[in-house]
Each structure stands twice: as structure tokens, then as C-alpha cells.
Amino acid sequence: MEKNLLGEDVADALFAGIDLEELSHDIILNSLLESPENIRELLSGKIFPMSRDQVLDLFREFETEGLISQEFSIKNLNDGEYNIDQVTEMLNLMFTRILQQE
């Protein structure tokens, strides 16, 4: 697989369930952070607004896929509904934190 995929290509591949083990974690996260639209692409197919539990399930799903580690996952989240912009921002902040720690 080509190492210089655009963020949208990475988001499409993740959404399609393609194994991206060949790519470094940094490449994937940097590609997703290129534009909020790349994170939105990752969220395509999800129904918004999401409840607190649905958002937590989404983050667990990303943990299972290896996109994020448990230490960076959201643990405390207020009750309520979250729109796609809010979830996109949560992911954006989390991906940025992960890259700063690596």
C-alpha cells in the first residue's frame, strides 16, 4: 500500500475496514488531521445526534480498531446529545494529543 495517502483516502480505508497495519499510526492520524472533513468521512454512516453512550461506544470501536489507545479514549462525558461537529472536535483534540505524546 502506498505510504503517502491523502487524509481522505485513509478515512475511506478505515471506514471500509481495510487493514492499515502497513501504515504508521502517525501517518494515519496526521492524514485524518489534515482537514475536519477527513474526520467527518471517518464518521460517515453514523447517525447524529449521538447520545453519551453512543459516543462512548464509538470511541471503544476506535480502540478495538487500533486507531486510538485506551489511555486516550474519552472516559468522562456529560449526558446529552452530541452532533457531528462536537464529535469531530473531540476526535480532532484526541488525535492531536496522541501525536504530541508520541
BELVEN-V885118 format. One line per field, one symbol per residue. ss: DSSP state (@ for helix, = for strand, . for the rest). Layout:
ss->???
This chain:
ss->......@@@@@@@@@.........@@@@@@@@@..@@@@@@@.......==@@@@@@@@@@@@@.....@@@........==.@@@@@@@@@@@@@@@@@@.
